[in-house]
Amino acid sequence: MTIHKSQGQTLKKATIDLGKSERSLGLTFVALSLLKNINDFLFVPFPYDRLTKIKESKQKN
């Protein structure tokens, strides 16, 4: 299931593959917000710079 198709749902458990880059600002947040508890998801390994790139990105207003 893609992040787009899962929007608005609450999942019991999930394995999340964030990929190598943020293709659209906010997708990582949407993926993480699908679950109520941090113990209910598992991440597919990804490079650390994936997170720093999100932090450095700026949203266009």
Beta strands, then each sheet from edge to edge (+ up, - down):
strand 1: 14-16
strand 2: 41-43
sheet 1: 1+ 2+
end
